Amino acid sequence: MHINSKLFIFLTFIISIGLIGCQAANKTASPNSTVEKAIENGKKAPADGDDHKSENNALAKDKDGNEAAVKSTVVKKETKHKQEQKNTFTYKTYTNTRFGFTFEYPVSFYRSPAPTNNDGREFYNDDCSITASGSNINVSGKRETIKTYYKRALEHGPSPIAYKRLGRDWYVISYKNGSDTVYEKAIIGEGIISTLKITYPSSKQKHYEPMINRVSGTFKAGKSE
């Protein structure tokens, strides 16, 4: 009986040591479980704080991107504003004292001296010119009409004519002359025909188009002397 008691105590001691060892092994394996799972999945386990760093980096990139977008928008607006200012002309009305035709021209253009017969005037800058003149209609024999001058303009104008249009008392044609484009408009008034020509570089069509529309739109026929 005494021997059995000692054997029981010894076995209990051995079992206790075994249980303690298992618990220690489990505790040691637990911290590595995330890494082991990540390795099994072929991924790197995130380091402590990496998630926060990723979020901060994403925010920083987003912030930089937004700032860049804002700067780009501001630059584009400033460029557009400068371009609009560059394309904007201030106008003044010219009236021919002999034939009475009128039109508006950019005040920034130079004005040539009036010819001795005072039949018209030229306005110009470095690469564009506006010329307007008037002349009496030939009333001897068969009366000249706007069609007469229109056909004459088509015959004498360089070929091909890029644009042409005939109205009741006016015509418009446009054609290339070397590197320039020529816009021509004529209007028959009371006994005279008034002709407007605008010559400008073809490469600057967009720059001068608003000005051409303004000048030609304000061009009014004159009257006989």
C-alpha positions as CSV (number, residue, x, y, z in Angstrom):
1,M,0.0,0.0,0.0
2,H,2.8,2.4,0.8
3,I,4.6,1.5,-2.5
4,N,1.4,2.2,-4.5
5,S,1.1,5.6,-3.0
6,K,4.6,6.6,-4.1
7,L,4.0,5.3,-7.6
8,F,0.8,7.3,-7.9
9,I,2.5,10.5,-6.8
10,F,5.3,9.9,-9.3
11,L,2.9,9.3,-12.2
12,T,0.9,12.4,-11.3
13,F,4.1,14.5,-11.3
14,I,5.1,13.2,-14.8
15,I,1.7,13.9,-16.2
16,S,1.7,17.5,-14.8
17,I,5.1,18.2,-16.4
18,G,3.8,16.9,-19.8
19,L,0.7,19.1,-19.6
20,I,2.8,22.2,-18.8
21,G,5.1,21.5,-21.7
22,C,2.2,21.3,-24.2
23,Q,0.8,24.6,-23.0
24,A,4.1,26.3,-23.4
25,A,4.5,24.9,-26.9
26,N,1.0,26.2,-27.9
27,K,1.8,29.7,-26.5
28,T,5.1,29.7,-28.5
29,A,3.4,28.7,-31.7
30,S,0.5,31.3,-31.5
31,P,2.5,34.5,-32.3
32,N,3.8,32.8,-35.5
33,S,0.5,31.6,-36.7
34,T,-0.2,34.8,-38.7
35,V,3.2,34.7,-40.4
36,E,2.7,31.0,-41.2
37,K,-0.7,31.6,-42.7
38,A,0.7,34.4,-44.8
39,I,3.5,32.2,-46.0
40,E,1.0,29.5,-46.9
41,N,-1.0,32.0,-48.8
42,G,2.1,33.3,-50.6
43,K,1.8,36.8,-49.0
44,K,4.0,38.8,-46.8
45,A,2.6,39.3,-43.3
46,P,2.0,43.1,-42.7
47,A,4.3,44.7,-40.2
48,D,2.9,46.5,-37.3
49,G,1.7,50.0,-38.5
50,D,2.0,49.2,-42.2
51,D,-1.8,49.5,-42.7
52,H,-1.7,53.0,-41.3
53,K,1.3,53.9,-43.4
54,S,-0.5,52.7,-46.6
55,E,-3.6,54.8,-45.8
56,N,-1.4,57.9,-45.1
57,N,0.5,57.4,-48.3
58,A,-2.8,57.0,-50.3
59,L,-4.1,60.2,-48.7
60,A,-0.8,62.0,-49.4
61,K,-0.9,60.9,-53.1
62,D,-4.6,62.0,-53.3
63,K,-3.8,65.4,-51.8
64,D,-0.8,65.9,-54.2
65,G,-3.0,64.8,-57.1
66,N,-5.8,67.3,-56.1
67,E,-3.3,70.1,-55.7
68,A,-1.8,69.3,-59.1
69,A,-5.2,69.3,-60.7
70,V,-6.1,72.6,-59.2
71,K,-2.8,74.2,-60.4
72,S,-3.4,72.8,-63.9
73,T,-7.0,74.2,-64.0
74,V,-5.7,77.7,-62.8
75,V,-3.0,77.6,-65.5
76,K,-5.5,76.7,-68.2
77,K,-7.9,79.5,-67.2
78,E,-5.1,82.0,-67.1
79,T,-3.9,80.9,-70.6
80,K,-7.4,81.0,-72.0
81,H,-7.9,84.5,-70.5
82,K,-4.7,85.8,-72.0
83,Q,-5.7,84.3,-75.4
84,E,-9.1,85.9,-75.2
85,Q,-7.4,89.3,-74.4
86,K,-5.0,88.8,-77.3
87,N,-7.9,88.1,-79.7
88,T,-10.0,91.0,-78.5
89,F,-9.9,94.2,-80.5
90,T,-11.3,97.6,-79.8
91,Y,-13.0,99.2,-82.8
92,K,-13.6,102.6,-84.3
93,T,-15.8,103.6,-87.2
94,Y,-14.4,104.8,-90.4
95,T,-16.5,106.8,-92.9
96,N,-15.4,107.7,-96.3
97,T,-16.2,111.3,-96.9
98,R,-16.3,110.9,-100.7
99,F,-18.5,107.8,-101.2
100,G,-20.0,107.5,-97.8
101,F,-19.3,103.8,-97.1
102,T,-18.5,102.9,-93.5
103,F,-17.1,100.1,-91.4
104,E,-15.5,99.4,-88.1
105,Y,-11.8,98.7,-87.8
106,P,-9.4,97.8,-84.9
107,V,-8.0,101.0,-83.4
108,S,-4.7,99.1,-82.9
109,F,-4.2,99.0,-86.7
110,Y,-2.2,101.7,-88.4
111,R,-4.0,103.9,-90.9
112,S,-2.4,104.8,-94.3
113,P,-2.6,108.4,-95.6
114,A,-5.7,109.2,-97.6
115,P,-5.2,109.0,-101.4
116,T,-5.5,112.1,-103.4
117,N,-8.8,111.1,-104.9
118,N,-10.1,110.0,-101.4
119,D,-11.7,106.9,-102.7
120,G,-10.8,104.7,-99.7
121,R,-8.3,103.9,-97.0
122,E,-6.1,101.1,-95.8
123,F,-5.7,99.9,-92.2
124,Y,-3.0,97.4,-91.2
125,N,-0.8,95.8,-88.6
126,D,2.3,93.5,-88.9
127,D,0.6,90.7,-90.9
128,C,-3.0,91.8,-91.7
129,S,-4.5,94.6,-93.9
130,I,-7.9,96.0,-94.4
131,T,-8.5,97.9,-97.6
132,A,-11.8,99.6,-98.5
133,S,-12.6,101.7,-101.6
134,G,-15.5,102.9,-103.6
135,S,-16.1,103.6,-107.3
136,N,-18.8,104.8,-109.6
137,I,-21.0,102.3,-111.3
138,N,-20.7,102.4,-115.1
139,V,-24.2,103.5,-116.2
140,S,-23.4,103.9,-119.9
141,G,-24.8,101.3,-122.2
142,K,-25.9,98.2,-120.3
143,R,-26.3,99.0,-116.6
144,E,-23.9,97.1,-114.3
145,T,-25.3,95.1,-111.5
146,I,-23.9,93.2,-108.5
147,K,-23.8,90.1,-110.7
148,T,-21.4,91.9,-113.1
149,Y,-18.9,92.6,-110.4
150,Y,-19.4,89.2,-108.9
151,K,-18.5,87.4,-112.1
152,R,-15.6,89.8,-112.6
153,A,-14.2,89.0,-109.2
154,L,-14.5,85.3,-109.8
155,E,-12.6,85.6,-113.1
156,H,-9.8,87.7,-111.7
157,G,-9.5,86.0,-108.4
158,P,-6.9,83.2,-107.9
159,S,-8.2,79.7,-108.4
160,P,-9.7,77.9,-106.7
161,I,-12.2,80.1,-104.8
162,A,-12.6,78.7,-101.3
163,Y,-15.9,80.4,-100.6
164,K,-18.4,82.4,-102.7
165,R,-21.8,83.8,-102.2
166,L,-24.0,86.2,-104.1
167,G,-26.8,88.3,-102.5
168,R,-29.4,90.8,-103.8
169,D,-27.0,93.7,-103.7
170,W,-23.7,92.2,-102.4
171,Y,-21.3,89.3,-102.9
172,V,-18.6,87.6,-100.8
173,I,-15.6,85.6,-102.0
174,S,-12.6,84.1,-100.2
175,Y,-9.5,82.6,-101.7
176,K,-5.9,81.8,-101.0
177,N,-3.0,84.0,-102.2
178,G,0.2,82.2,-101.3
179,S,0.4,81.8,-97.6
180,D,-2.4,84.4,-97.1
181,T,-6.2,84.3,-97.2
182,V,-8.1,87.1,-98.9
183,Y,-11.7,87.9,-97.9
184,E,-13.5,90.2,-100.2
185,K,-17.0,91.8,-99.9
186,A,-18.7,94.2,-102.2
187,I,-22.0,96.1,-101.9
188,I,-23.8,98.2,-104.5
189,G,-25.3,101.4,-103.2
190,E,-26.8,104.4,-104.9
191,G,-24.7,104.7,-108.1
192,I,-21.5,103.3,-106.6
193,I,-19.9,100.0,-105.5
194,S,-18.0,99.7,-102.3
195,T,-15.4,97.0,-101.9
196,L,-13.8,95.6,-98.7
197,K,-10.7,93.4,-98.7
198,I,-9.1,91.8,-95.7
199,T,-5.8,89.9,-96.2
200,Y,-4.4,87.8,-93.3
201,P,-2.1,84.8,-92.8
202,S,-3.9,81.5,-93.3
203,S,-2.2,80.1,-90.3
204,K,-3.9,82.8,-88.1
205,Q,-7.5,82.0,-89.2
206,K,-8.7,81.5,-85.6
207,H,-7.1,84.7,-84.4
208,Y,-8.5,87.0,-87.0
209,E,-11.9,85.4,-87.6
210,P,-13.7,87.4,-84.9
211,M,-12.3,90.6,-86.3
212,I,-13.2,89.7,-89.9
213,N,-16.8,89.0,-88.8
214,R,-16.9,92.3,-87.0
215,V,-15.5,94.4,-89.8
216,S,-17.5,92.8,-92.6
217,G,-20.6,92.8,-90.5
218,T,-20.4,96.6,-90.0
219,F,-19.5,97.3,-93.7
220,K,-22.2,99.5,-95.1
221,A,-22.6,100.8,-98.7
222,G,-22.1,104.4,-99.7
223,K,-24.0,106.6,-102.2
224,S,-23.2,108.5,-105.4
225,E,-21.3,111.7,-105.2
